[in-house]
Amino acid sequence: ASFSFEVPDATTTVREIIAARVRHEVETFNAGDTRTFRGLVMPEGAEQVPNGYELRQRRQIDREEQVSRALEAFERNGFLIIVGDRQVDDLNEVVELGELTTVSFVKLVPLVGG
């Protein structure tokens, strides 16, 4: 899926890019009425389903808790980020974002049986 979201400044860090995306995901979920969270990382108390993470009961997700979970996942190589045409691997790395810069988040999934 593709979507746009705001970052604080055109010169920003990988940490802020992740935080902006996750805050956007949480705000979208909290404003809706579904139990399925379609986001980068699984919220506390959810279980993975084919199109996201399903909460047992509908509730509001805490934005900053979800940001922390995403930052930890990035540091554990749970997903990688490509800015423009290069992979970034440090939360504190400074990147320049132009109006047409593409930021790709690639979730890494373990292979079954190998």
N, C-alpha and C positions, 0 to 999 in steps of 0.2 A: 504494500500500500504506500501511496505517496501523499504527503501533506506538507504544509508550510507552518512554521511557527517562529515566533520572535526570539531573538537572542539579544542580550543587553547592548552589544556593540559589535561592529564589523570586525574588530580585533578582539578575539575572545579565547577562552581556553576550552580544551576538550571537556573538562569538568562542567563548564557552563553550558556547553552544547547538550550534554547528556541531561543536565538538570532542566533545561528549557523543554526538551522533548518530553521528559517524564512528567513535568508539571502540566504540560498540554494534555497528555494522555489522561492524567488523573482528573483534571478539570472537565474534560469531555465525559469521562465515566460518571463523575459525581453529578453532572447536570442531567444525565439520562435516567432511564428506569430499568436497565437490564442488569442481570447478575453476572454477565460475561465481560470481563475486563480484557480489552485488546491492547496490550502494552508490551513494553520491552522486557520486563521482569515480573515474576509472579508475586502478587500481594500476599501478605500474611494470611493464612487460613483459607487459601484458595486451592483449587486443584486444576491441573492442566487438562484442557479439552482441545479438540481439533482447531478451533479458531480463537484461542486465547486462554484465559484462566477464569474459571467459574467460582464465584463465592457461594458458599452454602446458603447464606442469607444476604439479601441486599443491604449494603451499608456504605457509608462514605469512606473513601480511602484517604489516608493521611498523605498529603503531597510530599512532605519532607522525609517521612519514613520511606516512601517509595523511591525518592531520589537517593537516599542512603543505600537502599538495596541495589539500585542500578549501578551506583559507583563501585560498590563491592563486587558486583558481578563482572564489571568491566576489568577490575584489577585481577580477578580470578580467570580471565579469558573466557567469560560466558558469552561475550559477543565482541565483535571488533567494529571499528569505525573507519570509513574511508572518506576523506575530505578531498573533493576534487578527484585527483587521480592517485592519491597516495594514502597509505594506511597510517594512522596515528596510534601511538601506543602508550602515551603518558598523559595522565589526567591534567597535568600542569602545562602541557604543550600549548603554546600560543599559535593560533591559526587565524588567517585572514579570510573572511567570508565576503564574497561579492554577491551582488543581486542574483546571479545565476549559478552560484556555487552549489554543487550537489553534495549532501552529506548522506552517506549510506551506512546503515546499521545492519550488520550481518550477525545473526544469531548462530552460534555453533551448537550443533546437535550431535551427541555421541552416536556412533554407529552401533547397531545391535549385532552382537556376535563377532565383532572384529575390530 
